[in-house]
Amino acid sequence: MAGVPIAFSEVLNLQQLGVPETSIKHGLTTMESDKWIVSVEPTQVSLVDLQNQAQVTRRPIKAEAAVMNPAQNILALRSGKMI
């Protein structure tokens, strides 16, 4: 069987950027294109800007899910039935 046609390598470690391990899982962390990683934590939302040396911005927002618009700096949040 031939090797896997995709090569994986670690580019950054979210825990080293201050994102708790409990927030790094499906449903709480999203990656929108090659620009943003967004992680929902219990009391805040962390935004990792991949185009700016992985700069982390934290916002004191409570949400169940969050995703960043890939074209503009617009953050979409979901909390319960509210979007």
C-alpha positions as CSV (number, residue, x, y, z in Angstrom):
1,M,0.0,0.0,0.0
2,A,1.3,3.4,-1.0
3,G,2.1,6.1,1.6
4,V,-0.5,8.6,2.6
5,P,-0.6,11.5,0.1
6,I,-0.9,14.1,2.8
7,A,1.9,15.2,5.0
8,F,1.0,16.5,8.5
9,S,3.2,18.8,10.5
10,E,2.5,20.9,13.6
11,V,2.5,24.6,12.8
12,L,1.5,25.9,16.3
13,N,0.4,24.6,19.6
14,L,-2.8,26.2,21.0
15,Q,-2.0,25.2,24.6
16,Q,1.3,27.1,24.3
17,L,-0.8,30.1,23.2
18,G,-2.9,29.9,26.4
19,V,-5.9,28.0,25.1
20,P,-7.0,25.4,27.7
21,E,-6.9,21.7,26.6
22,T,-10.6,21.4,27.5
23,S,-11.5,24.0,24.9
24,I,-9.6,22.3,22.0
25,K,-12.2,19.9,20.7
26,H,-14.9,19.6,18.1
27,G,-17.7,22.1,18.6
28,L,-15.5,24.5,20.7
29,T,-12.7,25.2,18.3
30,T,-13.1,26.2,14.7
31,M,-10.6,26.9,11.9
32,E,-11.8,29.2,9.2
33,S,-9.6,28.9,6.1
34,D,-5.9,29.7,6.8
35,K,-6.7,33.0,8.6
36,W,-8.3,32.3,12.0
37,I,-8.7,29.7,14.8
38,V,-11.4,30.5,17.2
39,S,-11.8,28.7,20.6
40,V,-14.7,29.0,23.0
41,E,-13.7,28.9,26.6
42,P,-16.0,29.1,29.7
43,T,-15.7,32.9,30.2
44,Q,-14.2,34.1,26.9
45,V,-13.6,33.6,23.2
46,S,-10.0,33.3,22.0
47,L,-9.1,34.4,18.5
48,V,-5.8,33.3,16.9
49,D,-4.8,35.3,13.9
50,L,-2.8,33.0,11.7
51,Q,-1.9,35.8,9.3
52,N,-0.3,37.9,12.1
53,Q,2.3,35.5,13.8
54,A,-0.5,33.6,15.7
55,Q,-1.4,36.7,17.7
56,V,-4.1,35.8,20.3
57,T,-7.0,38.2,21.1
58,R,-9.3,37.3,24.0
59,R,-12.8,38.7,24.3
60,P,-14.9,38.4,27.5
61,I,-17.9,36.8,25.7
62,K,-19.9,33.7,26.8
63,A,-21.0,31.6,23.8
64,E,-21.6,27.9,22.9
65,A,-19.9,28.2,19.5
66,A,-18.0,30.9,17.5
67,V,-16.6,31.2,13.9
68,M,-14.8,34.0,12.2
69,N,-15.7,35.3,8.8
70,P,-12.8,34.4,6.4
71,A,-13.2,37.6,4.3
72,Q,-13.8,40.3,7.0
73,N,-13.1,40.6,10.8
74,I,-16.6,39.6,11.8
75,L,-17.1,37.1,14.6
76,A,-20.3,35.0,14.6
77,L,-21.5,33.7,17.9
78,R,-24.1,31.2,19.0
79,S,-25.6,31.0,22.5
80,G,-28.6,28.7,23.0
81,K,-31.1,29.6,20.2
82,M,-29.6,33.0,19.6
83,I,-27.2,33.5,16.6
